[in-house]
Amino acid sequence: MQKSVRQRVVLVALLGVLVLLGVFLYRQLHVGWFLFALRHDYPPKTFVTVRSLLHKAERGYPLSAEEF
């Protein structure tokens, strides 16, 4: 019995560390993207996702250089 309790504690601790690491990395990337947008003076409407570029390319719409 004692071994299974110890294994559960270790598993919960590892999951907690992974969750905290994930939250930290998400916040770092999110803040980094926001600072990049501020530095380059992009208004939010010019953010282009890869998915929208692929949809345009599939439909044959011309892609402007600003979208890259």
C-alpha positions, 0 to 999 in steps of 0.5 A: 500500500505504501508504495502506491501512495508514494507513486501517486504523490510523485505522479501528482507532483510531476503533473503539477510541474508540467502544468506550471511549466506549460502556463509559464511558456504560454505566458512567455509566448503570448507576451512575446507576440504582443511585444512584437506587435507593439514594436512593429506597430501592427494593428490587430486587423493585420494579423494573418494566420497560417490557416487563412493564408492556406485558404487563400492559396487554395482558392487562388486568391493573390497573396500580397507581400504584406501578408508575409 
